[in-house]
Amino acid sequence: VGVMFGDGARSGKWGVLIVSLTRGDTLFSRNADDRMQPASTMKLMTSALSLERFGPDHQFTTDIFRDGPMATDGTLGGNLYVRGGGDPGFSNRFLRGDPDAPVEMLARFIAGAGVKHVRGDIVADASAFEARKIPEGWQSRYLGLSYAAPVSALSLNENTVWVVVEPDASGNAATVRFEPSSSGIALSSSVRTVKGSRGASLSIRRTAEGQVSARGWIGSRSGPRRYELVVDEPALFCAGALRDALVAQGIRVDGAVRLGTTPQNAARITGYPSPPLARLIAVMNRESVNHYAELLFRDAAHAATGNGSAESGNALLRSFVQNKLGVDSSEVYAADGSGLSVLDRVSPRAMVALLGYAHNAPWGPTFHASLPVAGESELLRHRMRATPAQGNLHAKTGTTNTVISLAGYVTALDGEVLAFSFIYNGNDRWRAKSTIDQVGATLANFVRE
């Protein structure tokens, strides 16, 4: 194994630790106590932190409150509050429907509670989390991309919106709309319909003021064109989508959509529960969804300290590493929960200690089941195929321009369960990736003499 890591990359640095969980001894170590950039293997830290805090069956809720009286005819005399509970799964990912499906269902719950008319505003409450929406250390080139959407306690569809452009009659303005429909986003459009063409020349972008700007032309014979954008203000986007869904449900809303905080004496009307945490963790790790990691990281911090910030999450994680894993807290630093930040640091020793702790924890089966499988799961489907690692090695990947990492479990030929953390920081990442796959297959074939 040592020879493989020596030959596997011409530059950069390796951090490696391989431990037998069956026997408790170390099989290989290199720079195991060095703090290294983990990329998405950081999601394993977030997984353990949230499972330890909440348990696999926990559900987060998006709650609806009122601050005024409700008359017998269903008229609500005050405002309607949408309070975000840090649910990453408030999206159509878990519902078989279009992007409006989550807010349509919540609107039905509100209608079912007897609300027919809201005299006040629809107020978006994202106060469970810090005001900062872009974590420290996210590079500017990430911003505006769906995997780096702003973070908010009140989120919808992973804080992305579809902009749909459809032709009208030749010479007329084209139809430009949002999916889901949301009065919480301003739209400026000058798209025209051009006669006869099936083509389109469109510019769809966010402006500095937070509007969505649509410019260009679309042919009268063209089908709909769809563009995905991240939203600047997730809470307003969500509340605006709910307002539109309420109106579509036949509920009259007199007021506007705005940000605010739910009063302490407000009365709860209804709520929308998330899938169990076990399902959220599975999506996060199998598909490496940063949005889920950022919310779950802050959820754990908010539950523990009342402060849903990345700084509070880092303090909670370091305490967990020190007190539960028995590793010096200085070996971990989390600027975010997903591993996207260039400031994140984890030592291979801390990662393997986490894997060992999870292996014996009550929530261990949930943790293990969330990991991609070599040669089978999406993130590892084309790696270690037709080797002893296929169907055997379960691990989380990590990839950025300067990081390749893999951390998880593999069962050796003699039945020993091995935990490993491979972290490469440098520019020779594809050669490093090949090395990791060779070592993974070798470990699956390992037998003691």
N, C-alpha and C positions, 0 to 999 in steps of 0.2 A: 504493500500500500504506500509506504514511504517513497518508493521509487516512482510510483505513478504520480504522486503529488510533486515530486522533484522535476519530472519531465513534462508535466501537464500544462505549464504556462511559462512563456519566456520572460514575463515581467509580472509585476503585481505581487500580492501577498496572499498567502493561504492562512486561514484559521480552521483547524480541524480537531474534532474530538469524537472518538468512537468508543462506546462503553457497552459492556454486556450487562443488561438489566437482570439476566438470569443469575450470573455469578458475581456481579458487582465490581468487576475489574475493568481496567482501561486497556483497550486493544491498540489504540493509536492516538497520539496527541501531537499537535503542532500549533504553537501560539494559542493554546486553548484559553488563556486568560486575557488575551488582547481584545480590546474593544474594536469591533469592526462594523462596517455598515451592512445591515442584514437584508435590505430590500424587503420583499413581501413575507419572508419568514418571520418578520415582526408580528404578523397576524397570529402566529401561534401564541405569543405572549398575550395578545388581546383576547384570544379565545380562552386561555386559561384564566385570565383575570375575570372575565365576565361569567364563565361557568362556575368559578369559585364563589363569586359574589351572589349570583342569581339561581344557579341550578339549571339543568337542561329544559325544564318544563315552564320556565318563566315566560310571561308574555308582557310586552310593552303596550301601552294604550295611547291612542290619540283621543283626547276627551273633549266633550262639548259642554260648555257651561252657559248660564244666563245670569245677568245681574239685575234683571227687573222682573216684575210680576208677569204671570202668564194668565190671560183671561180664559174664560170657559170656551170662547170661540176660537182658541188657538193663537190669539195675538200675543206676541211677546213684546212687552213694553220697553225693553231695554236692548242691550247689545247681546250678540251671540259670540262666545269666545271659543276659539279652536286652540286647545293647549297641547303642544307637542310633547310627547313623552319619550322622545329619542328612538322612535320606531323606524329602523331602516327598511322594514318590510311593508311600509304603507305605499304599495305600488301594485301595478297589474302583473308583476312577476308571479304572484301567488293566486291571481284571479284570471280565469279564462275570459278575457274581455279586452276592450280597447283601453287606451290610456286614461279614459274617464272612469273606468270601473271602480277604483277605490273611493273616489269622492261621490260617485253615484250611489254606492252602497251606504256610505256614511249619511248622505242626504236622505236615503230611505229610512235609516234609523231615526233621524231627527223628525221626519214626517210621522213615523210610527209612534213617536213620543207625544204627538199631538200638536206640533208647531205648524201653523199655517201662514203666519205673517210675522216678520221681524221688523219692528219699527226702527231699531238702531243699526249699528254697524256690525260687520263681521270682523272680529278682532283676532289677529294672529299672535299667539303667545308662544315664543320660542325661548323663554327666559330660563329654562332648565340648563341651557348651555351658555358658555361665554359668548360675547358679541363677536369675537374674531371668527371668521368663516374660512379663512385660508391658513392652514397650519404653518408654523415657522419652518423654513427649510424646503418648502415646495418651490421648485424652480419656475421661473416665469414662463418658460416654454410649455409647462404642463397646463397653465391656466386656460380655461375655455374648452378643455377636453373633458369628455364624460367621465374619465377615470380620476379626474381632479376637480369634481364639482364642489361648490361651497358646502360647508358643513353647517347644519342647523338641527335643533331639536324638533322642529316641525318641518318635515320633508315629505315630498310626494314624488313618486316615480324616480327615485334616486337623483332628484333635483335636476332633471333634464326635461325638456319640452320639445315636441315635434312641431315644426313650422311646415304647414301644408299649403302648397300653391297650386291652384287649379285655374284653367282658362275659362273665360266667359266668351261672349260673342266678340268677333273680331273688332278691334278698336276700343273695346271697353277695358276698364280696369279688371285685372285678374282678382280672383278670390284668394285671400290669404288668411289663414286661420291657425289657431293653436290646437294641438291635441296633447293633453286635455285642454278644453276651453278654460281660460282663466282671465278674469277681469283684474287680476293682480299684476299683469304685465302689459305695458304700453306697446302698441304696434304702430310703426310708420311705414306705409307701403306706397310705392309708385310703380308697381309691376303692371305692365300693359299686356293685352292679348293681341298677338300678331296673326294675321290671316294665313291659314293653310298649313303652317309648319307643324311638325311633330317635335321640334326641338325646343330649347329654352336656354336663355343666358341670364342667370340669376345671381345676385349677391345677397346672401342672408347673413346678417351679423348682429352682434350686440353693440350698442353704442356706449359711449362713456357715461351717458346718463341712465343706463340700465334699460333703455328701450330696445326693441327688436326692430331692425331696419331691413326692409325688403325692397330691392331695386332690380330693374331689368325687364325682360320680356319672356313670355311663354307662348308657344304656338297654340292655335285654336284646336289643333288635332292632337295635342299632347295629353298624356295622362297626368294625374296628380304627381307633383314632385314633393318629396319629403326630406326635411333637413332637421337633424337633431342639434339642439343647443343646450348648454347648461344655463341655469337661471342665476341671476345676480342675487336676488333676495328670495331664498327658498320659502320662507314663512309666508310672505305676501303671495307668492305663486300658489301655494297650497290653499290659503284662505280664499284667494280669488277663484280658484277652481271649485272650491266648495260652494261659494256664492252662486256661481253659474249653475252648478248641479242642483242647488236648492230651487232656483228659478225654474229650471227644467222640470223639477219635481212638482211644480205648481205652487211653491211657497213664495210669497211676496217678500222682497227684501228692500226696505226703503233706504238704508244707509250705504256707506262705502266700505271698502276694505282697507284696514290699517293695522299697524303693529301696536301691541300693547301687552299688558300683564293682567292676568285673571285676578279679580278681587278675591280676598280671602273668604268673603261671605257669599260668593257666587254659588248658585245651585247647579249641580251636575245634571245634565239632561240625558246623555248617553255617551258611548265611546266605541272606538273601533280597536279590537285587540289584534296584536301581531300574531303570526305563527309562533309556536314555541321556540325558545332560544336555540334548541338543538337544530332546527331547520335553518335558522338564520346563520348559525355557525357553519353549517354544511355549505350553504351558498357562498359565504365569505371565503372559505378555504378552498373549495373545489373550483371556484371560478375566479378567485383572488379579487373580490370586489372591495375596492378601497372605501367606498361609501359606508358599507356595513361595518368595517373595522373602525372607522372614525366615530361613528355613532355609538357602537358598543363600548369603545374605549372611554368615551365621555359618560355613557350611562353608568358604568361601574364607578367612575369618579364621583358622579352626582349622588349615587346611592350611598356611597361611603362617607362623603364629606359635605354633600349639599352644594358642591361646586363642580359643575360639568365643564371643566376646562381641560385642555391638554396638559397644562402644568400640574393640575391636581391629579390627572391620570398618571403622569410620570411619577409623581410622589407615591401614589398607591402601588404602582408596579414595582418601584424600587424597594418599597417596604415588603411586598410579596416575595421578591427575589431574596431579600436578606433573611426574612423571618420564616418563610415557608420552604424555600429552596436551599437555604444554607449557603448561598453564594454572596460575596460582597456586593452591596448595592451599586458600587462604583462601576461594576462591569456592565451596567445597563443604563441607557438614556433613551427616553422616548419623547421625541418632539411631536409625534403623532401616533396613531394606532395602527396604521396600515403599512408602514415601512417606506412610504413614498418620499418622506423628508430625507434630505442629504445629511441631516444632523443626527439621525438615529444611530445608536450604537448598541451592540449586543456581543458578548463574548461567546465562543462556542461552549464554554463551560456552563454559562448561565442557560443556554439553550438546551443542552443535554440534561441539565438538572431539571429543567421544566418538563422535558419529555419523560424523565423518570418519575417525577411527581405525578404527572397526568396519568401515567401507566397504572398507578396504584390508587388514584383518586376515585371517589364514587361516580364522578362524571367522566371517568376515563373512557368508557366505551363510546360515549358521544363524541369526545375529542378525537379518538382514533378513527371513528367512522366518517369524520368530516374530511379526512386527508385524501388527496388524490392518490391513485394507485398506479404504479409503474406499468406502462404498456396498455392501460385501460382507460383511466380517467382523462378528461379533456386536457388538463395541463401537462400530463405525463404520457399521453396516448402514444406518442411517437418516440418515447425514450425507454431504453432498456428492454425493448421488445425482443422476444425469442431468446431471453436470458433467464437465469434462475430468479431474477428480480421481478419479472413480469407477474402481476397478480399477487405479489408477495410484499414488495417494498411499498410502504405507505408514507408519503412525505409531502411537505409544503415546499413549493418552489419560490425562488426570489430572483427577479431579473430587472436590472436597470442598465444604463449605458456602461457602468463601471462596476457592476456587481453581478455575480452569479452565486446563488446559494441554494442549499437543499437541507432540510432537517426533518427527521422522522424516525421510522422504525423499519427494520427488516428482520426476518427470521432466518437464521443460519441453517445450514444443511443438517446440523445435529439438533435442531430445535431451539437453540439459544435465541432469545430476543435481544437484538442489538439496537441501541439508540445512537444516532449520529447527528452531527452538525458539520456541514461543509460550507465555508464562506470564502469566496474569492473576491478580493477588491483589486481591480486593475483594468487594463485595457485589452487583455488577451482573453476575453470572456468566453468566446466560442471554443477555444482550446480547453479552457477550464471546465466548460460544460461537458465536453467529451470525457475529460478525466473523471468528473463526478459520476458519470454514467458507468464508466469502467469500474470504478470503486464500488458503486452500488451493486453491480452484478457480482463482483468478487466477494462482497460480504454475504450475499445470498448463498454463495457456494462455500462459505467458510466452515471448516470443521477443525476442531483441536486435534493435535497429534497425540 
